[in-house]
Structures are given as C-alpha cells and as structure tokens.
C-alpha cells in the first residue's frame, strides 16, 4: 500500500493534512489553511515539488 494524504478539519474550522507512510505513521504535517481548497492546493504542491527536492542539512 502506498502512502496517503489525510485532510482534516481543525477545532478552529481550518484545514490541514498529514502525509502518512504505508505503515500508517505520520511523516509530515502541514500548516493550517483557511479553506479546504487551499489545503488541497498544498497537497498538490507537495506532490509536484517533492520528487526532485534536495536535502539542505542546516545542522552542519
């Protein structure tokens, strides 16, 4: 099973998503968005930009 994005409503009426690995563990959590459409756009942005993302280790 592949990972999945889970969209959730917050207590304050905003929206956010978690990216879950195939084992069910949360591997990324989004910011809070004012609308569901903006949240879904955030997911599409991650899908579009993550495949070629480089790691920038700023701890060294």
mmCIF file of the N, C-alpha and C atoms, coordinates in Angstrom:
data_MODEL
# 
_entry.id   MODEL 
# 
loop_
_atom_site.group_PDB 
_atom_site.id 
_atom_site.type_symbol 
_atom_site.label_atom_id 
_atom_site.label_alt_id 
_atom_site.label_comp_id 
_atom_site.label_asym_id 
_atom_site.label_entity_id 
_atom_site.label_seq_id 
_atom_site.pdbx_PDB_ins_code 
_atom_site.Cartn_x 
_atom_site.Cartn_y 
_atom_site.Cartn_z 
_atom_site.occupancy 
_atom_site.B_iso_or_equiv 
_atom_site.pdbx_formal_charge 
_atom_site.auth_seq_id 
_atom_site.auth_comp_id 
_atom_site.auth_asym_id 
_atom_site.auth_atom_id 
_atom_site.pdbx_PDB_model_num 
ATOM 1   N N  . UNK A 1 1  ? 0.843   -1.182 0.000  1.00 0.00 ? 1  UNK A N  1 
ATOM 2   C CA . UNK A 1 1  ? 0.000   0.000  0.000  1.00 0.00 ? 1  UNK A CA 1 
ATOM 3   C C  . UNK A 1 1  ? 0.885   1.241  0.000  1.00 0.00 ? 1  UNK A C  1 
ATOM 4   N N  . UNK A 1 2  ? 0.542   2.203  -0.789 1.00 0.00 ? 2  UNK A N  1 
ATOM 5   C CA . UNK A 1 2  ? 1.290   3.463  -0.862 1.00 0.00 ? 2  UNK A CA 1 
ATOM 6   C C  . UNK A 1 2  ? 0.903   4.379  0.291  1.00 0.00 ? 2  UNK A C  1 
ATOM 7   N N  . UNK A 1 3  ? 1.702   5.407  0.490  1.00 0.00 ? 3  UNK A N  1 
ATOM 8   C CA . UNK A 1 3  ? 1.363   6.412  1.484  1.00 0.00 ? 3  UNK A CA 1 
ATOM 9   C C  . UNK A 1 3  ? 0.118   7.172  1.053  1.00 0.00 ? 3  UNK A C  1 
ATOM 10  N N  . UNK A 1 4  ? -0.380  8.014  1.956  1.00 0.00 ? 4  UNK A N  1 
ATOM 11  C CA . UNK A 1 4  ? -1.577  8.782  1.615  1.00 0.00 ? 4  UNK A CA 1 
ATOM 12  C C  . UNK A 1 4  ? -1.590  10.106 2.354  1.00 0.00 ? 4  UNK A C  1 
ATOM 13  N N  . UNK A 1 5  ? -2.326  11.049 1.780  1.00 0.00 ? 5  UNK A N  1 
ATOM 14  C CA . UNK A 1 5  ? -2.575  12.333 2.408  1.00 0.00 ? 5  UNK A CA 1 
ATOM 15  C C  . UNK A 1 5  ? -3.930  12.254 3.086  1.00 0.00 ? 5  UNK A C  1 
ATOM 16  N N  . UNK A 1 6  ? -4.002  12.665 4.344  1.00 0.00 ? 6  UNK A N  1 
ATOM 17  C CA . UNK A 1 6  ? -5.266  12.719 5.073  1.00 0.00 ? 6  UNK A CA 1 
ATOM 18  C C  . UNK A 1 6  ? -5.599  14.173 5.374  1.00 0.00 ? 6  UNK A C  1 
ATOM 19  N N  . UNK A 1 7  ? -6.734  14.645 4.880  1.00 0.00 ? 7  UNK A N  1 
ATOM 20  C CA . UNK A 1 7  ? -7.195  16.012 5.127  1.00 0.00 ? 7  UNK A CA 1 
ATOM 21  C C  . UNK A 1 7  ? -8.069  15.993 6.369  1.00 0.00 ? 7  UNK A C  1 
ATOM 22  N N  . UNK A 1 8  ? -7.828  16.960 7.261  1.00 0.00 ? 8  UNK A N  1 
ATOM 23  C CA . UNK A 1 8  ? -8.595  17.041 8.499  1.00 0.00 ? 8  UNK A CA 1 
ATOM 24  C C  . UNK A 1 8  ? -9.056  18.470 8.745  1.00 0.00 ? 8  UNK A C  1 
ATOM 25  N N  . UNK A 1 9  ? -10.181 18.593 9.413  1.00 0.00 ? 9  UNK A N  1 
ATOM 26  C CA . UNK A 1 9  ? -10.666 19.897 9.877  1.00 0.00 ? 9  UNK A CA 1 
ATOM 27  C C  . UNK A 1 9  ? -10.141 20.105 11.295 1.00 0.00 ? 9  UNK A C  1 
ATOM 28  N N  . UNK A 1 10 ? -9.687  21.316 11.584 1.00 0.00 ? 10 UNK A N  1 
ATOM 29  C CA . UNK A 1 10 ? -9.198  21.620 12.924 1.00 0.00 ? 10 UNK A CA 1 
ATOM 30  C C  . UNK A 1 10 ? -10.341 22.121 13.801 1.00 0.00 ? 10 UNK A C  1 
ATOM 31  N N  . UNK A 1 11 ? -10.088 22.211 15.086 1.00 0.00 ? 11 UNK A N  1 
ATOM 32  C CA . UNK A 1 11 ? -11.116 22.708 16.009 1.00 0.00 ? 11 UNK A CA 1 
ATOM 33  C C  . UNK A 1 11 ? -11.501 24.148 15.703 1.00 0.00 ? 11 UNK A C  1 
ATOM 34  N N  . UNK A 1 12 ? -10.575 24.898 15.098 1.00 0.00 ? 12 UNK A N  1 
ATOM 35  C CA . UNK A 1 12 ? -10.849 26.308 14.794 1.00 0.00 ? 12 UNK A CA 1 
ATOM 36  C C  . UNK A 1 12 ? -11.517 26.501 13.432 1.00 0.00 ? 12 UNK A C  1 
ATOM 37  N N  . UNK A 1 13 ? -11.856 25.384 12.758 1.00 0.00 ? 13 UNK A N  1 
ATOM 38  C CA . UNK A 1 13 ? -12.554 25.474 11.484 1.00 0.00 ? 13 UNK A CA 1 
ATOM 39  C C  . UNK A 1 13 ? -11.642 25.598 10.272 1.00 0.00 ? 13 UNK A C  1 
ATOM 40  N N  . UNK A 1 14 ? -10.341 25.449 10.500 1.00 0.00 ? 14 UNK A N  1 
ATOM 41  C CA . UNK A 1 14 ? -9.412  25.469 9.385  1.00 0.00 ? 14 UNK A CA 1 
ATOM 42  C C  . UNK A 1 14 ? -9.155  24.037 8.915  1.00 0.00 ? 14 UNK A C  1 
ATOM 43  N N  . UNK A 1 15 ? -8.240  23.882 7.960  1.00 0.00 ? 15 UNK A N  1 
ATOM 44  C CA . UNK A 1 15 ? -7.941  22.560 7.403  1.00 0.00 ? 15 UNK A CA 1 
ATOM 45  C C  . UNK A 1 15 ? -6.441  22.329 7.404  1.00 0.00 ? 15 UNK A C  1 
ATOM 46  N N  . UNK A 1 16 ? -6.044  21.068 7.516  1.00 0.00 ? 16 UNK A N  1 
ATOM 47  C CA . UNK A 1 16 ? -4.640  20.687 7.467  1.00 0.00 ? 16 UNK A CA 1 
ATOM 48  C C  . UNK A 1 16 ? -4.562  19.273 6.921  1.00 0.00 ? 16 UNK A C  1 
ATOM 49  N N  . UNK A 1 17 ? -3.344  18.851 6.585  1.00 0.00 ? 17 UNK A N  1 
ATOM 50  C CA . UNK A 1 17 ? -3.184  17.472 6.140  1.00 0.00 ? 17 UNK A CA 1 
ATOM 51  C C  . UNK A 1 17 ? -1.988  16.825 6.797  1.00 0.00 ? 17 UNK A C  1 
ATOM 52  N N  . UNK A 1 18 ? -2.070  15.522 6.906  1.00 0.00 ? 18 UNK A N  1 
ATOM 53  C CA . UNK A 1 18 ? -0.946  14.688 7.311  1.00 0.00 ? 18 UNK A CA 1 
ATOM 54  C C  . UNK A 1 18 ? -0.591  13.812 6.126  1.00 0.00 ? 18 UNK A C  1 
ATOM 55  N N  . UNK A 1 19 ? 0.700   13.609 5.925  1.00 0.00 ? 19 UNK A N  1 
ATOM 56  C CA . UNK A 1 19 ? 1.172   12.624 4.961  1.00 0.00 ? 19 UNK A CA 1 
ATOM 57  C C  . UNK A 1 19 ? 1.550   11.402 5.770  1.00 0.00 ? 19 UNK A C  1 
ATOM 58  N N  . UNK A 1 20 ? 0.900   10.290 5.461  1.00 0.00 ? 20 UNK A N  1 
ATOM 59  C CA . UNK A 1 20 ? 1.151   9.059  6.197  1.00 0.00 ? 20 UNK A CA 1 
ATOM 60  C C  . UNK A 1 20 ? 1.871   8.051  5.313  1.00 0.00 ? 20 UNK A C  1 
ATOM 61  N N  . UNK A 1 21 ? 2.844   7.367  5.900  1.00 0.00 ? 21 UNK A N  1 
ATOM 62  C CA . UNK A 1 21 ? 3.564   6.299  5.214  1.00 0.00 ? 21 UNK A CA 1 
ATOM 63  C C  . UNK A 1 21 ? 2.652   5.083  5.097  1.00 0.00 ? 21 UNK A C  1 
ATOM 64  N N  . UNK A 1 22 ? 3.089   4.107  4.331  1.00 0.00 ? 22 UNK A N  1 
ATOM 65  C CA . UNK A 1 22 ? 2.262   2.908  4.123  1.00 0.00 ? 22 UNK A CA 1 
ATOM 66  C C  . UNK A 1 22 ? 2.025   2.132  5.414  1.00 0.00 ? 22 UNK A C  1 
ATOM 67  N N  . UNK A 1 23 ? 2.892   2.347  6.426  1.00 0.00 ? 23 UNK A N  1 
ATOM 68  C CA . UNK A 1 23 ? 2.686   1.666  7.710  1.00 0.00 ? 23 UNK A CA 1 
ATOM 69  C C  . UNK A 1 23 ? 1.790   2.457  8.661  1.00 0.00 ? 23 UNK A C  1 
ATOM 70  N N  . UNK A 1 24 ? 1.255   3.591  8.189  1.00 0.00 ? 24 UNK A N  1 
ATOM 71  C CA . UNK A 1 24 ? 0.334   4.391  8.992  1.00 0.00 ? 24 UNK A CA 1 
ATOM 72  C C  . UNK A 1 24 ? 0.988   5.490  9.810  1.00 0.00 ? 24 UNK A C  1 
ATOM 73  N N  . UNK A 1 25 ? 2.313   5.559  9.824  1.00 0.00 ? 25 UNK A N  1 
ATOM 74  C CA . UNK A 1 25 ? 2.986   6.597  10.592 1.00 0.00 ? 25 UNK A CA 1 
ATOM 75  C C  . UNK A 1 25 ? 2.917   7.932  9.868  1.00 0.00 ? 25 UNK A C  1 
ATOM 76  N N  . UNK A 1 26 ? 2.689   8.996  10.637 1.00 0.00 ? 26 UNK A N  1 
ATOM 77  C CA . UNK A 1 26 ? 2.691   10.345 10.077 1.00 0.00 ? 26 UNK A CA 1 
ATOM 78  C C  . UNK A 1 26 ? 4.143   10.731 9.804  1.00 0.00 ? 26 UNK A C  1 
ATOM 79  N N  . UNK A 1 27 ? 4.422   11.128 8.566  1.00 0.00 ? 27 UNK A N  1 
ATOM 80  C CA . UNK A 1 27 ? 5.776   11.538 8.211  1.00 0.00 ? 27 UNK A CA 1 
ATOM 81  C C  . UNK A 1 27 ? 5.870   13.027 7.887  1.00 0.00 ? 27 UNK A C  1 
ATOM 82  N N  . UNK A 1 28 ? 4.738   13.694 7.736  1.00 0.00 ? 28 UNK A N  1 
ATOM 83  C CA . UNK A 1 28 ? 4.730   15.138 7.525  1.00 0.00 ? 28 UNK A CA 1 
ATOM 84  C C  . UNK A 1 28 ? 3.365   15.690 7.918  1.00 0.00 ? 28 UNK A C  1 
ATOM 85  N N  . UNK A 1 29 ? 3.378   16.895 8.470  1.00 0.00 ? 29 UNK A N  1 
ATOM 86  C CA . UNK A 1 29 ? 2.158   17.590 8.856  1.00 0.00 ? 29 UNK A CA 1 
ATOM 87  C C  . UNK A 1 29 ? 2.201   18.995 8.267  1.00 0.00 ? 29 UNK A C  1 
ATOM 88  N N  . UNK A 1 30 ? 1.109   19.417 7.695  1.00 0.00 ? 30 UNK A N  1 
ATOM 89  C CA . UNK A 1 30 ? 1.052   20.728 7.037  1.00 0.00 ? 30 UNK A CA 1 
ATOM 90  C C  . UNK A 1 30 ? 0.773   21.847 8.030  1.00 0.00 ? 30 UNK A C  1 
ATOM 91  N N  . UNK A 1 31 ? 0.843   23.044 7.494  1.00 0.00 ? 31 UNK A N  1 
ATOM 92  C CA . UNK A 1 31 ? 0.350   24.213 8.208  1.00 0.00 ? 31 UNK A CA 1 
ATOM 93  C C  . UNK A 1 31 ? -1.174  24.162 8.200  1.00 0.00 ? 31 UNK A C  1 
ATOM 94  N N  . UNK A 1 32 ? -1.819  25.091 8.869  1.00 0.00 ? 32 UNK A N  1 
ATOM 95  C CA . UNK A 1 32 ? -3.281  25.185 8.833  1.00 0.00 ? 32 UNK A CA 1 
ATOM 96  C C  . UNK A 1 32 ? -3.677  26.141 7.709  1.00 0.00 ? 32 UNK A C  1 
ATOM 97  N N  . UNK A 1 33 ? -4.692  25.740 6.968  1.00 0.00 ? 33 UNK A N  1 
ATOM 98  C CA . UNK A 1 33 ? -5.205  26.532 5.845  1.00 0.00 ? 33 UNK A CA 1 
ATOM 99  C C  . UNK A 1 33 ? -6.610  27.023 6.177  1.00 0.00 ? 33 UNK A C  1 
ATOM 100 N N  . UNK A 1 34 ? -6.953  28.195 5.668  1.00 0.00 ? 34 UNK A N  1 
ATOM 101 C CA . UNK A 1 34 ? -8.275  28.762 5.944  1.00 0.00 ? 34 UNK A CA 1 
ATOM 102 C C  . UNK A 1 34 ? -9.388  28.039 5.203  1.00 0.00 ? 34 UNK A C  1 
ATOM 103 N N  . UNK A 1 35 ? -9.082  27.481 4.029  1.00 0.00 ? 35 UNK A N  1 
ATOM 104 C CA . UNK A 1 35 ? -10.108 26.786 3.248  1.00 0.00 ? 35 UNK A CA 1 
ATOM 105 C C  . UNK A 1 35 ? -9.638  25.385 2.867  1.00 0.00 ? 35 UNK A C  1 
ATOM 106 N N  . UNK A 1 36 ? -10.600 24.519 2.604  1.00 0.00 ? 36 UNK A N  1 
ATOM 107 C CA . UNK A 1 36 ? -10.273 23.170 2.157  1.00 0.00 ? 36 UNK A CA 1 
ATOM 108 C C  . UNK A 1 36 ? -9.577  23.217 0.797  1.00 0.00 ? 36 UNK A C  1 
ATOM 109 N N  . UNK A 1 37 ? -10.001 24.125 -0.065 1.00 0.00 ? 37 UNK A N  1 
ATOM 110 C CA . UNK A 1 37 ? -9.383  24.253 -1.388 1.00 0.00 ? 37 UNK A CA 1 
ATOM 111 C C  . UNK A 1 37 ? -7.905  24.603 -1.259 1.00 0.00 ? 37 UNK A C  1 
ATOM 112 N N  . UNK A 1 38 ? -7.578  25.502 -0.339 1.00 0.00 ? 38 UNK A N  1 
ATOM 113 C CA . UNK A 1 38 ? -6.176  25.863 -0.129 1.00 0.00 ? 38 UNK A CA 1 
ATOM 114 C C  . UNK A 1 38 ? -5.381  24.678 0.400  1.00 0.00 ? 38 UNK A C  1 
ATOM 115 N N  . UNK A 1 39 ? -5.999  23.890 1.251  1.00 0.00 ? 39 UNK A N  1 
ATOM 116 C CA . UNK A 1 39 ? -5.356  22.687 1.781  1.00 0.00 ? 39 UNK A CA 1 
ATOM 117 C C  . UNK A 1 39 ? -5.064  21.695 0.651  1.00 0.00 ? 39 UNK A C  1 
ATOM 118 N N  . UNK A 1 40 ? -6.048  21.489 -0.202 1.00 0.00 ? 40 UNK A N  1 
ATOM 119 C CA . UNK A 1 40 ? -5.861  20.574 -1.334 1.00 0.00 ? 40 UNK A CA 1 
ATOM 120 C C  . UNK A 1 40 ? -4.788  21.100 -2.290 1.00 0.00 ? 40 UNK A C  1 
ATOM 121 N N  . UNK A 1 41 ? -4.707  22.419 -2.453 1.00 0.00 ? 41 UNK A N  1 
ATOM 122 C CA . UNK A 1 41 ? -3.637  23.001 -3.264 1.00 0.00 ? 41 UNK A CA 1 
ATOM 123 C C  . UNK A 1 41 ? -2.276  22.749 -2.624 1.00 0.00 ? 41 UNK A C  1 
ATOM 124 N N  . UNK A 1 42 ? -2.212  22.779 -1.307 1.00 0.00 ? 42 UNK A N  1 
ATOM 125 C CA . UNK A 1 42 ? -0.970  22.473 -0.594 1.00 0.00 ? 42 UNK A CA 1 
ATOM 126 C C  . UNK A 1 42 ? -0.516  21.048 -0.860 1.00 0.00 ? 42 UNK A C  1 
ATOM 127 N N  . UNK A 1 43 ? -1.462  20.126 -0.874 1.00 0.00 ? 43 UNK A N  1 
ATOM 128 C CA . UNK A 1 43 ? -1.136  18.730 -1.182 1.00 0.00 ? 43 UNK A CA 1 
ATOM 129 C C  . UNK A 1 43 ? -0.589  18.620 -2.596 1.00 0.00 ? 43 UNK A C  1 
ATOM 130 N N  . UNK A 1 44 ? -1.244  19.275 -3.545 1.00 0.00 ? 44 UNK A N  1 
ATOM 131 C CA . UNK A 1 44 ? -0.778  19.228 -4.934 1.00 0.00 ? 44 UNK A CA 1 
ATOM 132 C C  . UNK A 1 44 ? 0.616   19.829 -5.067 1.00 0.00 ? 44 UNK A C  1 
ATOM 133 N N  . UNK A 1 45 ? 0.903   20.859 -4.297 1.00 0.00 ? 45 UNK A N  1 
ATOM 134 C CA . UNK A 1 45 ? 2.229   21.469 -4.319 1.00 0.00 ? 45 UNK A CA 1 
ATOM 135 C C  . UNK A 1 45 ? 3.293   20.493 -3.822 1.00 0.00 ? 45 UNK A C  1 
ATOM 136 N N  . UNK A 1 46 ? 2.984   19.774 -2.753 1.00 0.00 ? 46 UNK A N  1 
ATOM 137 C CA . UNK A 1 46 ? 3.931   18.772 -2.250 1.00 0.00 ? 46 UNK A CA 1 
ATOM 138 C C  . UNK A 1 46 ? 4.160   17.692 -3.299 1.00 0.00 ? 46 UNK A C  1 
ATOM 139 N N  . UNK A 1 47 ? 3.093   17.207 -3.901 1.00 0.00 ? 47 UNK A N  1 
ATOM 140 C CA . UNK A 1 47 ? 3.219   16.171 -4.934 1.00 0.00 ? 47 UNK A CA 1 
ATOM 141 C C  . UNK A 1 47 ? 4.086   16.650 -6.097 1.00 0.00 ? 47 UNK A C  1 
ATOM 142 N N  . UNK A 1 48 ? 3.903   17.903 -6.484 1.00 0.00 ? 48 UNK A N  1 
ATOM 143 C CA . UNK A 1 48 ? 4.621   18.459 -7.629 1.00 0.00 ? 48 UNK A CA 1 
ATOM 144 C C  . UNK A 1 48 ? 6.097   18.697 -7.322 1.00 0.00 ? 48 UNK A C  1 
ATOM 145 N N  . UNK A 1 49 ? 6.380   19.244 -6.139 1.00 0.00 ? 49 UNK A N  1 
ATOM 146 C CA . UNK A 1 49 ? 7.735   19.686 -5.822 1.00 0.00 ? 49 UNK A CA 1 
ATOM 147 C C  . UNK A 1 49 ? 8.620   18.666 -5.109 1.00 0.00 ? 49 UNK A C  1 
ATOM 148 N N  . UNK A 1 50 ? 8.042   17.709 -4.417 1.00 0.00 ? 50 UNK A N  1 
ATOM 149 C CA . UNK A 1 50 ? 8.838   16.785 -3.611 1.00 0.00 ? 50 UNK A CA 1 
ATOM 150 C C  . UNK A 1 50 ? 9.684   15.791 -4.405 1.00 0.00 ? 50 UNK A C  1 
ATOM 151 N N  . UNK A 1 51 ? 9.261   15.311 -5.559 1.00 0.00 ? 51 UNK A N  1 
ATOM 152 C CA . UNK A 1 51 ? 10.070  14.283 -6.235 1.00 0.00 ? 51 UNK A CA 1 
ATOM 153 C C  . UNK A 1 51 ? 11.519  14.697 -6.506 1.00 0.00 ? 51 UNK A C  1 
ATOM 154 N N  . UNK A 1 52 ? 11.773  15.973 -6.737 1.00 0.00 ? 52 UNK A N  1 
ATOM 155 C CA . UNK A 1 52 ? 13.120  16.437 -7.042 1.00 0.00 ? 52 UNK A CA 1 
ATOM 156 C C  . UNK A 1 52 ? 13.734  17.260 -5.916 1.00 0.00 ? 52 UNK A C  1 
ATOM 157 N N  . UNK A 1 53 ? 13.102  17.273 -4.756 1.00 0.00 ? 53 UNK A N  1 
ATOM 158 C CA . UNK A 1 53 ? 13.591  18.093 -3.645 1.00 0.00 ? 53 UNK A CA 1 
ATOM 159 C C  . UNK A 1 53 ? 14.939  17.557 -3.140 1.00 0.00 ? 53 UNK A C  1 
ATOM 160 N N  . UNK A 1 54 ? 15.829  18.467 -2.869 1.00 0.00 ? 54 UNK A N  1 
ATOM 161 C CA . UNK A 1 54 ? 17.136  18.140 -2.303 1.00 0.00 ? 54 UNK A CA 1 
ATOM 162 C C  . UNK A 1 54 ? 17.066  18.307 -0.797 1.00 0.00 ? 54 UNK A C  1 
ATOM 163 N N  . UNK A 1 55 ? 18.000  17.665 -0.084 1.00 0.00 ? 55 UNK A N  1 
ATOM 164 C CA . UNK A 1 55 ? 18.101  17.824 1.361  1.00 0.00 ? 55 UNK A CA 1 
ATOM 165 C C  . UNK A 1 55 ? 19.088  18.935 1.649  1.00 0.00 ? 55 UNK A C  1 
ATOM 166 N N  . UNK A 1 56 ? 18.667  19.912 2.444  1.00 0.00 ? 56 UNK A N  1 
ATOM 167 C CA . UNK A 1 56 ? 19.524  21.023 2.849  1.00 0.00 ? 56 UNK A CA 1 
ATOM 168 C C  . UNK A 1 56 ? 19.751  20.891 4.349  1.00 0.00 ? 56 UNK A C  1 
ATOM 169 N N  . UNK A 1 57 ? 20.822  20.196 4.732  1.00 0.00 ? 57 UNK A N  1 
ATOM 170 C CA . UNK A 1 57 ? 21.124  19.952 6.138  1.00 0.00 ? 57 UNK A CA 1 
ATOM 171 C C  . UNK A 1 57 ? 21.766  21.193 6.731  1.00 0.00 ? 57 UNK A C  1 
ATOM 172 N N  . UNK A 1 58 ? 20.996  21.947 7.492  1.00 0.00 ? 58 UNK A N  1 
ATOM 173 C CA . UNK A 1 58 ? 21.490  23.192 8.062  1.00 0.00 ? 58 UNK A CA 1 
ATOM 174 C C  . UNK A 1 58 ? 22.023  23.011 9.473  1.00 0.00 ? 58 UNK A C  1 
ATOM 175 N N  . UNK A 1 59 ? 22.252  21.763 9.871  1.00 0.00 ? 59 UNK A N  1 
ATOM 176 C CA . UNK A 1 59 ? 22.805  21.487 11.205 1.00 0.00 ? 59 UNK A CA 1 
ATOM 177 C C  . UNK A 1 59 ? 24.323  21.441 11.172 1.00 0.00 ? 59 UNK A C  1 
ATOM 178 N N  . UNK A 1 60 ? 24.909  21.509 9.982  1.00 0.00 ? 60 UNK A N  1 
ATOM 179 C CA . UNK A 1 60 ? 26.377  21.446 9.883  1.00 0.00 ? 60 UNK A CA 1 
ATOM 180 C C  . UNK A 1 60 ? 26.942  22.761 9.427  1.00 0.00 ? 60 UNK A C  1 
# 
